């Protein structure tokens, strides 16, 4: 992984954004063909510099921050990530037709879990938490699958699926090195792209209603929300740009109230309160119904690996995936188990805050721990969650369209990192996996005559497409044609 080039700085004032494990530039190294054997003194000097840099890296990520700086720095992280939990809760509440009071309780639960997750990842307890400056969010793709299960099998089954998926993630961590190989960029790209496409359809139903026929004013309000989100993203900078989804929702709500296109009706209540436990009733456990989330929980290991390596490099710590990734994943699973009891989907560690760390040069994990504490306070402050619960459904749908379109594009970006050249098997694997995954969306009754277990597996585009990608990657990688290396150029210029 490469890092942006930086100007050399004096030894007494190291660049806070540079990483101690970065390689020396060509200008600072001699040509290997003329280099003489290193003297003991030079070796000792290099070792001394390396040890000093290692100490600085540890101090950077473990350094405490004064309160007068900690509060604004932590608040900045909260502002950068608050849009994700808020928009996710509104999407769930709108799709499942939850009343305002239940929506406010769910938002409180999500904010509390986000805060607890940030504290756990930043501070670490035993082997739970990476002790890196991470924040935690409700996973957008995981929420999409949660809603799919809830719509097809009921909300209690969806809550049970979250508990099963979190337990599976904990169970496979001893086999981390083997499991993560099943999900290269090609498989991850297919999975995320299918999730994004499927959820664009779900988000559209928030605007049109379950019958698919939307009122013109609802469609107009959703369009204005999308326009406000795009304008905020294009014209704003820094943290404000990162909260463009939240700004779009605020602007859409303001337009709805001012023009009569919608109504803002906050839930009743005040003060501080704990969110409701088991809001959907006793969870039901159905392995077949939970299969989409079970498969997704395994794919998250690949994403966690990339984010852990990136965050380690950002704070100057030498990446150690075999040690840190299971700790990060373990914290995700523990918080997700709590999430299943409070009605949320899987909670996932996010790299959204890494950009802030690079911009500010502050790499201390205690800053994200402070952000976690602020999120806990926000989760307990019910007036905040109850006010936010009154946002019109069409506004939520417009914001959700943006969020899930971005998820689909993320899948395309992952596919770009895979080998899709015509000489390999990647393009055929991706084509067939996407076909299998899109068939249930394009022809919903295709598997109507199949047994129930087959309808559950094949009727979920995400599960069918992901399993197809995994199987074809394994089979074609072993038995398919090998990619031929390009022929060396003819020294005489003949073709």
PLY file of the C-alpha trace (Angstrom):
ply
format ascii 1.0
element vertex 495
property float x
property float y
property float z
element edge 494
property int vertex1
property int vertex2
end_header
0.00 0.00 0.00
1.45 3.35 -0.95
1.36 6.57 1.01
1.45 10.13 -0.35
4.92 11.53 -0.85
5.98 14.11 1.71
8.73 16.69 1.80
11.75 15.76 3.94
11.70 17.39 7.36
14.44 17.99 9.89
15.13 15.22 12.38
14.06 17.42 15.28
10.57 18.02 13.81
9.30 14.83 12.22
6.32 15.04 9.90
3.30 13.85 11.93
1.66 12.32 8.86
4.67 10.29 7.78
4.99 6.65 8.75
8.11 5.27 10.39
8.04 2.15 8.26
8.08 4.03 4.96
10.87 3.13 2.57
13.76 5.52 1.90
13.64 7.52 -1.29
16.08 6.65 -4.08
17.97 9.88 -3.44
18.89 8.75 0.06
20.24 5.33 -0.90
23.35 4.44 -2.81
23.37 2.32 -5.94
23.31 -1.36 -5.07
25.93 -2.27 -7.62
28.57 -0.01 -6.08
27.66 -0.25 -2.40
30.33 -1.49 -0.02
29.59 -3.85 2.88
28.03 -1.99 5.81
30.35 -1.31 8.74
29.36 -2.29 12.30
29.06 1.39 13.17
26.64 2.05 10.31
24.58 -1.02 11.23
24.38 0.20 14.83
23.38 3.66 13.62
20.58 2.27 11.45
19.38 0.05 14.31
19.37 3.05 16.64
17.31 5.13 14.21
14.88 2.24 13.70
14.42 1.80 17.44
13.79 5.53 17.92
11.22 5.50 15.10
9.50 2.46 16.62
9.23 4.24 19.98
7.80 7.33 18.25
5.20 5.15 16.50
4.11 3.59 19.79
3.96 7.01 21.43
1.91 8.42 18.54
-0.89 5.87 18.73
-0.77 5.49 22.53
-0.19 9.14 23.42
-2.75 10.87 25.63
-4.27 14.14 24.43
-5.06 17.12 26.71
-8.78 17.63 27.41
-8.89 21.01 25.69
-7.81 19.30 22.46
-9.44 15.93 23.02
-13.04 17.20 23.03
-12.98 19.10 19.69
-10.89 16.39 18.01
-13.30 13.70 19.20
-16.32 15.76 18.16
-14.81 16.03 14.69
-14.77 12.24 14.40
-18.39 12.08 15.55
-19.45 14.62 12.91
-17.65 12.64 10.23
-19.48 9.39 10.99
-22.84 10.41 12.47
-24.63 10.37 9.11
-24.18 6.61 8.70
-25.98 5.47 11.88
-28.73 8.09 11.54
-29.51 7.28 7.90
-29.29 3.53 8.57
-31.82 3.72 11.40
-34.25 5.73 9.29
-33.92 3.23 6.46
-34.71 0.33 8.82
-37.57 2.19 10.49
-39.08 3.30 7.20
-38.84 -0.14 5.61
-40.30 -1.95 8.63
-42.95 0.77 9.27
-41.79 1.39 12.84
-43.64 4.09 14.87
-41.70 7.23 15.91
-41.15 6.02 19.47
-39.63 2.73 18.32
-37.51 4.59 15.77
-36.13 6.87 18.49
-35.33 3.86 20.68
-33.56 2.11 17.80
-31.51 5.24 17.06
-30.49 5.44 20.73
-29.41 1.80 20.61
-27.35 2.27 17.46
-25.58 5.37 18.81
-24.84 3.56 22.09
-23.42 0.57 20.22
-21.35 2.80 17.93
-19.90 4.47 21.01
-19.24 1.18 22.80
-17.60 -0.20 19.66
-15.31 2.82 19.26
-14.30 2.55 22.93
-13.66 -1.18 22.61
-11.60 -0.90 19.42
-9.62 2.09 20.66
-8.86 0.92 24.20
-9.05 -2.85 23.87
-9.96 -5.38 26.54
-7.89 -8.55 26.68
-7.88 -9.81 23.05
-10.98 -7.85 22.06
-10.28 -4.65 20.14
-7.32 -3.68 17.98
-6.17 -0.75 20.15
-6.15 1.40 17.03
-8.06 4.67 16.34
-11.18 3.03 14.89
-14.86 3.93 15.04
-17.75 1.50 14.60
-20.88 1.82 12.47
-23.89 -0.25 11.45
-22.76 -1.88 8.21
-24.63 -0.59 5.17
-24.43 -3.90 3.31
-25.26 -5.82 6.49
-28.30 -3.59 7.03
-29.45 -4.33 3.50
-29.35 -8.06 4.18
-31.01 -7.57 7.58
-33.93 -5.81 5.88
-34.14 -8.47 3.20
-34.47 -11.18 5.86
-36.94 -9.08 7.86
-39.19 -8.52 4.84
-39.14 -12.17 3.77
-39.14 -13.97 7.14
-40.04 -11.36 9.77
-38.07 -9.02 12.02
-37.55 -11.63 14.83
-35.87 -13.94 12.29
-33.67 -11.04 11.14
-32.62 -10.38 14.75
-31.82 -14.06 15.17
-29.78 -13.96 11.96
-27.63 -11.15 13.42
-26.90 -13.25 16.50
-26.04 -16.29 14.37
-23.77 -14.26 12.08
-21.91 -12.68 14.99
-21.45 -16.09 16.62
-20.15 -17.53 13.33
-17.61 -14.71 13.04
-16.32 -15.52 16.52
-16.17 -19.23 15.71
-14.12 -18.93 12.50
-11.47 -16.54 13.84
-9.07 -19.40 14.74
-9.26 -20.33 11.01
-8.82 -16.71 9.87
-5.91 -17.36 7.49
-7.87 -20.04 5.61
-11.26 -18.34 5.50
-10.00 -14.99 4.21
-8.56 -16.68 1.10
-12.09 -17.54 -0.05
-12.91 -13.85 -0.55
-10.42 -12.20 -2.93
-11.30 -8.79 -4.46
-13.33 -10.46 -7.23
-15.68 -12.23 -4.80
-15.94 -9.17 -2.55
-16.68 -6.96 -5.56
-19.50 -9.23 -6.76
-21.00 -9.39 -3.26
-20.95 -5.65 -2.61
-22.21 -4.76 -6.09
-25.17 -7.13 -5.72
-25.96 -5.74 -2.27
-25.95 -2.18 -3.62
-28.23 -3.03 -6.54
-30.67 -4.96 -4.36
-30.89 -2.17 -1.82
-31.48 0.56 -4.40
-34.73 -1.27 -5.06
-35.54 -1.35 -1.32
-34.72 2.36 -0.94
-36.96 3.22 -3.88
-39.90 1.57 -2.07
-39.48 4.11 0.73
-40.33 6.78 -1.84
-42.97 4.95 -3.88
-44.59 2.88 -1.13
-44.97 -0.92 -1.14
-47.11 -0.94 -4.30
-44.35 0.76 -6.32
-46.55 3.71 -7.35
-45.18 6.89 -5.84
-47.00 10.17 -5.34
-45.43 13.01 -7.32
-44.74 15.07 -4.20
-42.91 12.16 -2.54
-40.76 11.60 -5.63
-40.08 15.36 -5.82
-39.09 15.49 -2.14
-36.74 12.52 -2.56
-35.19 14.16 -5.63
-34.64 17.42 -3.76
-32.99 15.47 -0.93
-30.63 13.79 -3.40
-29.86 17.17 -4.99
-29.08 18.73 -1.59
-26.80 15.80 -0.74
-24.91 16.13 -4.02
-24.58 19.91 -3.59
-23.19 19.49 -0.09
-20.69 16.91 -1.31
-19.54 19.06 -4.25
-19.34 22.49 -2.62
-18.35 21.74 0.99
-14.96 20.61 2.25
-13.46 18.67 5.13
-15.76 17.30 7.82
-18.79 19.08 6.36
-18.33 17.24 3.09
-18.14 13.93 4.97
-21.53 14.69 6.54
-23.18 15.49 3.19
-25.78 12.70 3.67
-26.84 14.17 7.00
-26.91 17.68 5.51
-29.06 16.40 2.64
-31.52 14.88 5.10
-31.70 18.15 7.06
-32.26 20.15 3.87
-34.92 17.71 2.64
-36.76 17.92 5.96
-36.63 21.73 5.87
-38.03 21.76 2.33
-40.78 19.30 3.33
-41.91 21.51 6.22
-41.64 24.78 4.27
-43.50 23.59 1.17
-45.92 21.06 2.66
-44.42 18.16 0.71
-44.00 16.28 3.99
-44.42 16.54 7.74
-41.87 16.59 10.56
-43.35 14.73 13.54
-40.86 14.03 16.37
-41.64 11.27 18.85
-42.89 12.22 22.28
-40.58 12.00 25.30
-37.71 13.80 26.98
-34.70 13.33 29.25
-32.35 10.35 29.26
-33.39 6.71 28.85
-32.02 3.34 27.83
-33.16 1.86 24.49
-35.66 -1.00 24.47
-34.29 -4.54 24.68
-35.62 -7.03 22.08
-37.77 -4.47 20.21
-38.94 -7.14 17.72
-39.69 -9.76 20.38
-37.81 -13.00 21.02
-35.33 -13.70 18.19
-36.06 -16.68 15.94
-33.18 -18.78 14.65
-33.48 -20.06 11.08
-30.18 -21.09 9.48
-31.50 -20.99 5.92
-33.12 -17.59 6.35
-29.94 -16.30 8.02
-27.69 -17.54 5.20
-27.24 -14.11 3.55
-25.88 -12.60 6.77
-23.84 -15.72 7.57
-22.04 -15.51 4.23
-21.58 -11.77 4.61
-20.05 -12.13 8.06
-17.31 -14.27 6.54
-16.65 -11.78 3.75
-16.10 -9.03 6.31
-12.81 -10.67 7.29
-11.29 -9.51 4.01
-12.49 -5.93 4.58
-11.32 -5.95 8.20
-7.88 -7.07 7.04
-7.54 -4.16 4.62
-8.80 -1.58 7.10
-6.54 -2.84 9.88
-3.45 -2.70 7.67
-4.40 0.79 6.43
-5.01 2.12 9.93
-1.77 0.59 11.23
0.20 2.27 8.45
-1.56 5.58 9.10
-0.58 5.67 12.79
2.93 4.40 12.09
2.51 0.93 13.57
3.98 -1.98 11.65
0.96 -3.93 10.32
0.55 -7.32 12.02
-2.66 -8.77 10.52
-2.31 -12.20 12.13
-2.44 -10.53 15.56
-4.60 -7.44 15.05
-7.29 -8.64 12.59
-8.75 -11.31 14.93
-8.85 -8.71 17.72
-10.67 -6.19 15.53
-13.08 -8.85 14.23
-13.68 -10.12 17.77
-14.80 -6.65 18.86
-17.11 -6.43 15.82
-18.67 -9.76 16.76
-19.14 -8.87 20.44
-20.84 -5.54 19.67
-22.95 -7.23 16.97
-24.18 -9.77 19.52
-25.40 -6.86 21.61
-26.85 -5.29 18.47
-28.95 -8.37 17.78
-30.54 -7.96 21.20
-31.35 -4.28 20.55
-32.75 -4.72 17.03
-29.78 -3.59 14.92
-27.92 -5.38 12.17
-24.23 -6.32 12.27
-21.93 -3.58 13.57
-18.69 -3.18 11.65
-15.46 -1.32 12.25
-15.12 1.58 9.85
-12.17 3.34 8.23
-14.14 6.58 7.74
-12.10 8.33 10.43
-8.69 7.46 8.96
-8.81 10.46 6.64
-9.32 12.78 9.63
-6.29 11.26 11.32
-4.20 11.96 8.25
-5.49 15.52 7.91
-4.92 16.48 11.56
-1.74 14.49 12.12
-3.20 13.28 15.45
-2.86 9.50 15.55
-3.80 8.82 19.17
-6.37 6.10 19.79
-7.67 8.10 22.76
-9.24 10.60 20.33
-11.55 7.93 18.88
-12.15 6.66 22.41
-13.38 10.18 23.22
-15.62 10.03 20.15
-17.05 6.78 21.52
-17.83 8.46 24.84
-19.63 11.32 23.04
-21.69 8.80 21.05
-22.75 7.07 24.26
-23.98 10.40 25.64
-25.89 11.10 22.40
-27.45 7.64 22.56
-28.73 8.26 26.09
-30.04 11.75 25.26
-33.48 10.74 24.06
-34.56 14.27 22.98
-31.96 14.07 20.20
-33.06 10.67 18.94
-36.78 11.47 19.27
-36.39 14.69 17.28
-34.49 12.90 14.52
-37.19 10.21 14.36
-39.61 12.71 12.83
-37.86 13.01 9.45
-40.26 12.32 6.52
-40.06 8.90 4.88
-39.45 10.27 1.37
-36.42 12.19 2.68
-35.06 8.98 4.17
-35.65 7.22 0.86
-33.78 9.90 -1.08
-30.80 9.68 1.25
-30.87 5.88 1.11
-30.74 5.97 -2.70
-27.46 7.89 -2.47
-26.01 5.61 0.21
-26.77 2.36 -1.60
-25.75 3.69 -5.00
-22.37 4.45 -3.43
-22.23 0.87 -2.08
-22.81 -0.44 -5.62
-19.97 1.73 -6.91
-17.74 0.38 -4.13
-18.38 -3.07 -5.58
-17.28 -1.83 -9.00
-14.12 -0.42 -7.45
-13.37 -3.80 -5.85
-13.88 -5.54 -9.18
-11.38 -3.15 -10.75
-8.73 -4.56 -8.39
-9.41 -8.06 -9.67
-7.90 -9.55 -12.81
-10.69 -9.24 -15.38
-8.47 -9.51 -18.45
-9.67 -11.64 -21.34
-6.85 -14.15 -20.97
-7.76 -15.16 -17.41
-10.86 -16.66 -15.79
-11.78 -13.61 -13.71
-14.05 -12.03 -16.30
-16.00 -15.27 -16.81
-16.33 -15.78 -13.05
-17.60 -12.24 -12.49
-20.03 -12.46 -15.43
-21.60 -15.74 -14.30
-21.73 -14.74 -10.62
-23.44 -11.43 -11.45
-25.91 -13.22 -13.72
-26.85 -15.69 -10.98
-27.10 -12.84 -8.48
-29.24 -10.57 -10.67
-31.72 -13.23 -11.83
-33.78 -13.17 -8.58
-34.03 -9.35 -8.84
-35.06 -9.33 -12.49
-37.35 -12.38 -12.35
-38.59 -12.75 -8.73
-40.72 -15.85 -9.51
-37.95 -17.78 -11.25
-37.55 -20.27 -8.39
-41.20 -20.32 -7.25
-41.54 -24.04 -7.99
-38.39 -25.07 -6.10
-38.30 -26.47 -2.53
-38.22 -23.93 0.30
-34.51 -24.35 1.09
-33.61 -23.86 -2.59
-35.79 -20.74 -2.84
-34.03 -19.30 0.21
-30.55 -19.81 -1.26
-31.18 -19.16 -4.96
-33.81 -16.47 -4.36
-31.31 -14.28 -2.52
-29.22 -12.62 -5.19
-26.44 -11.79 -2.74
-26.08 -15.36 -1.46
-26.43 -17.00 -4.88
-24.00 -14.61 -6.54
-21.42 -14.81 -3.75
-21.48 -18.61 -3.57
-21.18 -18.79 -7.36
-18.16 -16.47 -7.28
-16.49 -18.49 -4.49
-17.03 -21.84 -6.24
-15.99 -20.63 -9.69
-12.91 -18.88 -8.32
-11.82 -22.11 -6.66
-12.65 -24.41 -9.61
-11.44 -22.24 -12.46
-8.35 -21.22 -10.52
-7.43 -24.89 -10.16
-8.60 -26.40 -13.44
-9.07 -23.42 -15.75
-6.58 -22.09 -18.29
-3.53 -20.37 -16.91
-2.92 -16.75 -17.78
-0.10 -16.62 -20.24
2.82 -14.32 -19.55
3.54 -11.81 -22.33
6.31 -12.85 -24.68
9.63 -11.04 -24.17
10.40 -8.36 -26.75
12.58 -9.35 -29.71
15.97 -7.66 -29.30
16.16 -7.27 -33.09
12.77 -5.52 -33.28
11.03 -8.36 -35.15
7.42 -9.16 -34.25
0 1
1 2
2 3
3 4
4 5
5 6
6 7
7 8
8 9
9 10
10 11
11 12
12 13
13 14
14 15
15 16
16 17
17 18
18 19
19 20
20 21
21 22
22 23
23 24
24 25
25 26
26 27
27 28
28 29
29 30
30 31
31 32
32 33
33 34
34 35
35 36
36 37
37 38
38 39
39 40
40 41
41 42
42 43
43 44
44 45
45 46
46 47
47 48
48 49
49 50
50 51
51 52
52 53
53 54
54 55
55 56
56 57
57 58
58 59
59 60
60 61
61 62
62 63
63 64
64 65
65 66
66 67
67 68
68 69
69 70
70 71
71 72
72 73
73 74
74 75
75 76
76 77
77 78
78 79
79 80
80 81
81 82
82 83
83 84
84 85
85 86
86 87
87 88
88 89
89 90
90 91
91 92
92 93
93 94
94 95
95 96
96 97
97 98
98 99
99 100
100 101
101 102
102 103
103 104
104 105
105 106
106 107
107 108
108 109
109 110
110 111
111 112
112 113
113 114
114 115
115 116
116 117
117 118
118 119
119 120
120 121
121 122
122 123
123 124
124 125
125 126
126 127
127 128
128 129
129 130
130 131
131 132
132 133
133 134
134 135
135 136
136 137
137 138
138 139
139 140
140 141
141 142
142 143
143 144
144 145
145 146
146 147
147 148
148 149
149 150
150 151
151 152
152 153
153 154
154 155
155 156
156 157
157 158
158 159
159 160
160 161
161 162
162 163
163 164
164 165
165 166
166 167
167 168
168 169
169 170
170 171
171 172
172 173
173 174
174 175
175 176
176 177
177 178
178 179
179 180
180 181
181 182
182 183
183 184
184 185
185 186
186 187
187 188
188 189
189 190
190 191
191 192
192 193
193 194
194 195
195 196
196 197
197 198
198 199
199 200
200 201
201 202
202 203
203 204
204 205
205 206
206 207
207 208
208 209
209 210
210 211
211 212
212 213
213 214
214 215
215 216
216 217
217 218
218 219
219 220
220 221
221 222
222 223
223 224
224 225
225 226
226 227
227 228
228 229
229 230
230 231
231 232
232 233
233 234
234 235
235 236
236 237
237 238
238 239
239 240
240 241
241 242
242 243
243 244
244 245
245 246
246 247
247 248
248 249
249 250
250 251
251 252
252 253
253 254
254 255
255 256
256 257
257 258
258 259
259 260
260 261
261 262
262 263
263 264
264 265
265 266
266 267
267 268
268 269
269 270
270 271
271 272
272 273
273 274
274 275
275 276
276 277
277 278
278 279
279 280
280 281
281 282
282 283
283 284
284 285
285 286
286 287
287 288
288 289
289 290
290 291
291 292
292 293
293 294
294 295
295 296
296 297
297 298
298 299
299 300
300 301
301 302
302 303
303 304
304 305
305 306
306 307
307 308
308 309
309 310
310 311
311 312
312 313
313 314
314 315
315 316
316 317
317 318
318 319
319 320
320 321
321 322
322 323
323 324
324 325
325 326
326 327
327 328
328 329
329 330
330 331
331 332
332 333
333 334
334 335
335 336
336 337
337 338
338 339
339 340
340 341
341 342
342 343
343 344
344 345
345 346
346 347
347 348
348 349
349 350
350 351
351 352
352 353
353 354
354 355
355 356
356 357
357 358
358 359
359 360
360 361
361 362
362 363
363 364
364 365
365 366
366 367
367 368
368 369
369 370
370 371
371 372
372 373
373 374
374 375
375 376
376 377
377 378
378 379
379 380
380 381
381 382
382 383
383 384
384 385
385 386
386 387
387 388
388 389
389 390
390 391
391 392
392 393
393 394
394 395
395 396
396 397
397 398
398 399
399 400
400 401
401 402
402 403
403 404
404 405
405 406
406 407
407 408
408 409
409 410
410 411
411 412
412 413
413 414
414 415
415 416
416 417
417 418
418 419
419 420
420 421
421 422
422 423
423 424
424 425
425 426
426 427
427 428
428 429
429 430
430 431
431 432
432 433
433 434
434 435
435 436
436 437
437 438
438 439
439 440
440 441
441 442
442 443
443 444
444 445
445 446
446 447
447 448
448 449
449 450
450 451
451 452
452 453
453 454
454 455
455 456
456 457
457 458
458 459
459 460
460 461
461 462
462 463
463 464
464 465
465 466
466 467
467 468
468 469
469 470
470 471
471 472
472 473
473 474
474 475
475 476
476 477
477 478
478 479
479 480
480 481
481 482
482 483
483 484
484 485
485 486
486 487
487 488
488 489
489 490
490 491
491 492
492 493
493 494
